[in-house]
């Protein structure tokens, strides 16, 4: 990845909003590290590649600490200018009708893994006093928590 272009990590980038966020970053001149827990992330990365930008894909389970550590390590110490923490799950049925293990996986992906990733990358950003974090629909919560601290 180019040392002169800004660098963004986008999670949940294989489809939907995450893919659109990654596409926007690519258009705005970012090199990308895109991640998802499904093999479609490779196809998404291939469609995001341009002559100017670099795109690396990583299949990782961001519901686990190990998956988040794998993603963080894949950045290879590069300064992250933007983190778009979009990975998330939903089950779509009444809570009491859901299988508890599936509901727990939603929590582990949407909350635990996301907060862990934001904590790791956010601390790097705070040390340099630069960087942006976006958590999609939870944007207001994280903006309030991180504003003034970065």
C-alpha positions, 0 to 999 in steps of 0.5 A, a space after each residue: 500500500 502506498 505510503 503517500 495515500 491516506 489509509 482506511 480500514 472498512 469492516 463489513 465491506 463485502 456487501 451493502 453499506 460497508 461496500 458502499 463506504 469502501 467504494 466512497 473511500 476508494 473514490 476519495 483517494 484512500 488505500 483500503 484494508 477491507 474485512 468481512 467474515 465471508 469469502 465474498 470480501 475477495 470479490 468486493 476487494 477486486 471490484 474496489 481496486 483502481 490503478 491508483 489505489 491499493 485494496 487488501 482483503 481480509 476474511 476475519 471473524 470480527 465477533 472474536 478478539 482473535 479476529 480483531 487482532 488479525 485485522 489490526 495486524 493486517 494493517 502492518 503498523 500503517 497509520 490508519 487515517 479512517 476507520 469505518 467500523 461497519 461490521 454488524 449482524 441482525 437476526 430480525 425476529 422477536 428477541 425471545 424467539 431467537 436462538 441465544 447463541 445466535 443472539 450472542 454472536 450479534 452482540 459479539 460482532 456489533 458491540 464487543 468486536 467493534 468496541 475492541 477494534 475502535 479501542 485499538 485503532 482509536 488509541 493509535 489515533 489519539 497518540 498521533 492526534 489525528 484520524 476519523 472513526 465512523 460506526 454507521 448508525 451508532 455514529 453519534 454515540 462514538 462521536 461524543 465519546 471520542 470527540 476531544 479525546 483524539 
